[in-house]
Amino acid sequence: MTGIGGFARRVVIGLPFAWLVLFFLLPLLIVLKIGLARSTIGIPPYTPLVGPNGIAATLENFARLGHDTLYLRAYLGSLRYAVVATLCCLVLGYPIAYAIARAPLPRRQILLFAVMLPFWTSFLIRVYAWIAILKPNGFLNNLLLALGLIHAPLPLLNNSFSVELGLVYSYLPFMILPLYSTLSAQDQSLVEAAADLGAPPWRSFLAVTLPLSLPGIAAGSLLVLIPAVGEFVIPTLLGGPDTLMIGKVLWDEFFANHDWPTAAAVAVVLVAALAVPLLFAQKLLDREVPP
C-alpha cells in the first residue's frame, strides 16, 4: 500500500509539472528555435537550425532588437501603458475589494457577481463597445454636449487615453479578485486589537490591513501587468498612430512582414523581461506568507 500511495503522490505532483513542460516550456523552446533561425521565403518562412553544413543558428535577430530603436520604443511603450494601467487598477480595485470584503455575506455575493459579469461578454465586443462610447459622435460626447459641458466633441478615441481606459476596464477584475481573496481572509481581531490600543481607523489600516494585503496586491498586479504588456486588441482598436506596443509589433512581424525569426526573438525577449517582476513578486509572497 505504501508503494501505491507513493506512486499516487508522485503522479499528483508530476501532473502540474508535465503540464508546464508540455504547454509552456516546449512552446517557448520552439519559439526560441525560430528566433535563432534566418528568415526565408518558403513554408515555414525560416531556415532549419541544422542544415547540410551543420548548425546554422544565428543571433542576428536578437542583435537587431538592440540596433533598431523601433523595438526598444515598443518595449518601453508597452511597459509604460501596462504600469500605468496596473497602478490605476490598484487605486480603483483596492477600495472596491475592501468594500466587498467588509460587506455582509448576501450582499458580498451580489457584488462579486457584478465584478465577474463583464466576463460573460466577449472581450472583443466589450472593446468595440468603447469605440461607440468614445468616438466623436458617440454616447459620451453626445451626453456632454447635451448637458452643455462642452461645445465641441472631445478627442477621446485613438489616443493614449483610450488605450489606458481600455486596459483598466478590461483588467480591473483581475486586480479586484485577488485583493478580495486576501482581504476577506484577514483576521479582523487584529484590527479590533489595534483599535483597542487607541489606533484611529486610518492608522490601523496602514499598520495592519495594508501590510497583510501585500500578497494580494502582488498577485493582482502581476495578473494585470503581464497580459497588459503584450496586449494587441486594445491598442489596435482604441489606439492611434502614435500608440506603439509590442503586441502590435509582433503582429506586424508575423503577418505583415512574414519575418517569423524576428518576431520570435521579440517574443523571447518579452518573456525574459516579464520574468523579472515574476521573480520579484515571488520573493515578496514568500516573505509575506508565513511557512
C-alpha positions as CSV (number, residue, x, y, z in Angstrom):
1,M,0.0,0.0,0.0
2,T,2.9,2.3,0.8
3,G,4.3,1.8,-2.7
4,I,0.9,2.6,-4.3
5,G,0.5,5.7,-2.1
6,G,4.0,6.9,-3.0
7,F,3.3,6.4,-6.7
8,A,0.0,8.3,-6.4
9,R,1.7,11.2,-4.8
10,R,4.3,11.3,-7.5
11,V,1.6,11.3,-10.1
12,V,-0.3,14.1,-8.4
13,I,2.9,16.2,-8.1
14,G,4.1,15.3,-11.5
15,L,1.0,16.2,-13.5
16,P,1.3,20.0,-13.0
17,F,5.0,19.9,-13.9
18,A,4.2,17.8,-17.0
19,W,1.5,20.4,-17.9
20,L,4.0,23.3,-17.6
21,V,6.6,21.4,-19.6
22,L,4.2,20.5,-22.4
23,F,2.3,23.8,-22.7
24,F,4.8,26.4,-21.6
25,L,8.4,25.2,-21.7
26,L,8.1,23.2,-25.0
27,P,6.3,26.1,-26.9
28,L,8.9,28.5,-25.6
29,L,11.7,26.3,-26.8
30,I,10.0,26.2,-30.2
31,V,9.8,30.0,-30.3
32,L,13.4,30.2,-29.3
33,K,14.4,27.8,-32.1
34,I,12.6,30.0,-34.6
35,G,14.3,33.1,-33.1
36,L,17.7,31.5,-33.8
37,A,16.9,30.8,-37.5
38,R,17.1,33.0,-40.5
39,S,14.1,34.4,-42.4
40,T,13.5,32.9,-45.9
41,I,10.8,32.7,-48.5
42,G,9.0,29.4,-48.0
43,I,6.9,27.3,-45.7
44,P,7.8,27.6,-42.9
45,P,9.4,31.1,-43.6
46,Y,12.6,30.3,-41.7
47,T,15.7,28.2,-42.2
48,P,16.3,25.0,-40.2
49,L,18.8,25.2,-37.4
50,V,20.6,22.1,-38.6
51,G,21.4,22.1,-42.3
52,P,23.8,20.3,-44.7
53,N,26.7,22.3,-43.4
54,G,26.0,21.7,-39.7
55,I,24.4,24.0,-37.2
56,A,23.0,27.2,-38.8
57,A,21.8,29.0,-35.7
58,T,22.3,32.8,-35.6
59,L,21.9,35.6,-33.1
60,E,21.3,38.2,-35.8
61,N,17.6,38.5,-34.9
62,F,18.4,39.3,-31.2
63,A,21.1,41.7,-32.2
64,R,18.6,43.5,-34.5
65,L,16.4,44.3,-31.5
66,G,19.3,46.2,-29.9
67,H,20.1,48.2,-33.1
68,D,16.6,49.1,-34.2
69,T,15.0,51.7,-31.9
70,L,11.6,50.7,-33.0
71,Y,11.7,47.6,-30.8
72,L,13.1,49.5,-27.8
73,R,10.3,52.1,-28.1
74,A,7.7,49.4,-28.4
75,Y,9.0,47.6,-25.3
76,L,9.2,50.8,-23.3
77,G,5.8,52.0,-24.6
78,S,4.2,48.7,-23.6
79,L,5.8,48.8,-20.2
80,R,4.6,52.4,-19.7
81,Y,1.0,51.6,-20.7
82,A,1.0,48.4,-18.5
83,V,2.5,50.1,-15.4
84,V,0.0,53.0,-15.6
85,A,-2.9,50.6,-16.1
86,T,-1.7,48.4,-13.2
87,L,-1.5,51.5,-10.9
88,C,-4.9,52.7,-11.9
89,C,-6.4,49.2,-11.4
90,L,-4.8,49.1,-7.9
91,V,-6.1,52.6,-7.0
92,L,-9.6,51.7,-8.2
93,G,-9.6,48.0,-7.3
94,Y,-8.4,48.2,-3.7
95,P,-11.3,50.2,-2.3
96,I,-13.8,48.0,-4.3
97,A,-12.2,44.8,-3.0
98,Y,-12.1,46.2,0.5
99,A,-15.8,47.2,0.4
100,I,-16.8,43.8,-0.9
101,A,-14.7,42.0,1.7
102,R,-16.4,44.0,4.5
103,A,-19.9,43.8,3.1
104,P,-22.5,41.3,4.6
105,L,-22.3,37.9,3.1
106,P,-25.5,38.1,0.9
107,R,-24.6,41.5,-0.5
108,R,-21.0,40.2,-1.0
109,Q,-22.1,37.6,-3.4
110,I,-24.1,40.1,-5.5
111,L,-21.1,42.4,-5.6
112,L,-18.7,39.6,-6.7
113,F,-21.2,38.7,-9.4
114,A,-21.2,42.3,-10.6
115,V,-17.4,42.2,-10.8
116,M,-17.4,39.0,-12.8
117,L,-20.4,39.9,-15.0
118,P,-18.3,41.5,-17.8
119,F,-16.6,38.2,-18.4
120,W,-19.9,36.9,-19.7
121,T,-19.4,39.0,-22.8
122,S,-16.8,38.6,-25.4
123,F,-13.6,40.6,-24.8
124,L,-13.7,41.8,-28.4
125,I,-17.3,43.0,-28.1
126,R,-16.5,44.9,-25.0
127,V,-13.6,46.7,-26.7
128,Y,-15.8,47.6,-29.7
129,A,-18.4,49.0,-27.2
130,W,-15.8,51.5,-26.0
131,I,-15.5,52.7,-29.6
132,A,-19.2,53.5,-29.7
133,I,-18.9,55.3,-26.4
134,L,-15.7,57.4,-27.1
135,K,-15.9,58.3,-30.8
136,P,-16.6,62.0,-31.6
137,N,-20.3,61.3,-32.2
138,G,-20.5,58.6,-29.6
139,F,-22.5,58.3,-26.4
140,L,-20.2,60.2,-24.1
141,N,-19.6,63.2,-26.3
142,N,-23.3,63.5,-27.2
143,L,-24.1,63.4,-23.5
144,L,-21.6,66.1,-22.6
145,L,-22.8,68.3,-25.5
146,A,-26.4,67.8,-24.4
147,L,-25.5,68.8,-20.9
148,G,-23.7,71.9,-22.1
149,L,-20.4,70.9,-20.5
150,I,-18.5,71.1,-23.8
151,H,-19.0,72.9,-27.1
152,A,-17.2,70.5,-29.4
153,P,-16.5,66.8,-29.2
154,L,-13.5,65.8,-27.1
155,P,-10.8,63.7,-28.7
156,L,-11.4,60.6,-26.5
157,L,-10.6,57.9,-29.1
158,N,-7.4,56.8,-30.9
159,N,-5.0,58.1,-28.4
160,S,-3.2,57.1,-25.2
161,F,-6.2,58.0,-23.0
162,S,-8.5,55.4,-24.8
163,V,-5.8,52.7,-24.6
164,E,-5.3,53.2,-20.9
165,L,-9.1,53.3,-20.4
166,G,-9.5,50.1,-22.3
167,L,-6.7,48.4,-20.3
168,V,-8.0,49.5,-17.0
169,Y,-11.6,48.5,-17.8
170,S,-10.6,45.1,-19.2
171,Y,-8.2,44.0,-16.4
172,L,-9.7,45.7,-13.4
173,P,-11.5,42.4,-12.3
174,F,-8.1,40.7,-12.3
175,M,-7.0,43.1,-9.6
176,I,-10.2,43.0,-7.6
177,L,-10.5,39.3,-7.2
178,P,-7.0,38.5,-5.6
179,L,-7.3,41.6,-3.4
180,Y,-10.8,40.4,-2.2
181,S,-9.5,36.9,-1.5
182,T,-6.7,38.3,0.6
183,L,-8.8,41.0,2.4
184,S,-11.6,38.6,3.2
185,A,-9.2,36.1,4.8
186,Q,-7.7,38.6,7.2
187,D,-8.2,38.2,10.9
188,Q,-10.4,41.1,12.0
189,S,-9.4,40.6,15.6
190,L,-6.1,42.2,14.7
191,V,-7.9,45.4,13.5
192,E,-10.0,45.3,16.7
193,A,-6.8,45.0,18.8
194,A,-5.3,48.0,17.1
195,A,-8.5,50.0,17.8
196,D,-8.4,48.9,21.5
197,L,-4.8,50.2,21.7
198,G,-6.1,53.6,20.5
199,A,-5.2,53.5,16.8
200,P,-7.6,55.5,14.6
201,P,-9.1,53.7,11.6
202,W,-6.5,55.1,9.1
203,R,-3.6,54.1,11.4
204,S,-4.9,50.5,11.8
205,F,-5.4,50.3,8.1
206,L,-1.8,51.4,7.3
207,A,-0.3,49.3,10.1
208,V,-2.5,46.1,9.9
209,T,-4.7,45.8,6.8
210,L,-2.4,47.2,4.1
211,P,0.7,45.1,5.1
212,L,-1.3,41.9,5.3
213,S,-2.8,42.6,1.9
214,L,0.6,42.8,0.1
215,P,0.3,39.2,-1.3
216,G,-3.0,40.2,-2.9
217,I,-1.5,43.4,-4.3
218,A,1.4,41.5,-5.8
219,A,-0.8,38.8,-7.3
220,G,-3.3,41.3,-8.7
221,S,-0.5,43.5,-10.1
222,L,1.0,40.6,-11.9
223,L,-2.3,39.4,-13.3
224,V,-2.8,42.9,-14.8
225,L,0.8,43.8,-15.7
226,I,1.8,40.7,-17.6
227,P,-1.2,40.5,-20.1
228,A,-1.3,44.3,-20.4
229,V,2.3,44.4,-21.7
230,G,1.6,42.0,-24.5
231,E,-1.9,43.4,-25.3
232,F,-2.8,43.6,-29.0
233,V,-6.5,44.1,-29.4
234,I,-6.9,47.2,-27.3
235,P,-4.1,49.3,-28.8
236,T,-5.2,48.2,-32.3
237,L,-8.8,49.1,-31.9
238,L,-8.6,52.0,-29.4
239,G,-5.1,53.4,-30.1
240,G,-3.9,55.8,-32.7
241,P,-0.9,56.0,-35.0
242,D,1.3,57.1,-32.1
243,T,0.3,54.1,-30.0
244,L,3.3,51.7,-30.1
245,M,3.0,48.5,-28.2
246,I,5.0,45.3,-28.5
247,G,1.8,43.2,-29.3
248,K,1.2,45.3,-32.5
249,V,4.9,44.9,-33.4
250,L,4.6,41.1,-33.0
251,W,1.5,41.0,-35.2
252,D,3.2,43.1,-37.9
253,E,6.3,40.9,-37.9
254,F,4.4,37.7,-38.1
255,F,1.6,38.5,-40.5
256,A,2.6,41.7,-42.4
257,N,6.4,41.2,-42.8
258,H,6.3,37.4,-42.5
259,D,9.5,37.6,-40.5
260,W,9.0,34.8,-38.1
261,P,12.5,34.7,-36.7
262,T,12.5,38.4,-35.7
263,A,9.0,38.1,-34.2
264,A,10.1,35.0,-32.3
265,A,13.1,36.9,-30.9
266,V,10.8,39.8,-29.9
267,A,8.6,37.3,-28.0
268,V,11.5,35.6,-26.3
269,V,13.0,38.9,-25.0
270,L,9.5,39.9,-23.8
271,V,9.1,36.6,-21.8
272,A,12.6,37.2,-20.3
273,A,11.7,40.7,-19.4
274,L,8.5,39.6,-17.7
275,A,10.4,37.0,-15.7
276,V,11.9,39.9,-13.6
277,P,8.6,41.1,-12.0
278,L,7.6,37.5,-11.6
279,L,10.7,36.7,-9.5
280,F,10.3,39.9,-7.5
281,A,6.6,39.1,-6.7
282,Q,7.5,35.5,-5.8
283,K,10.1,36.8,-3.3
284,L,7.5,39.2,-1.9
285,L,4.9,36.5,-1.5
286,D,7.5,34.1,0.2
287,R,8.4,36.8,2.6
288,E,4.9,37.9,3.5
289,V,3.3,34.4,3.7
290,P,4.5,32.5,6.8
291,P,5.7,28.9,6.3
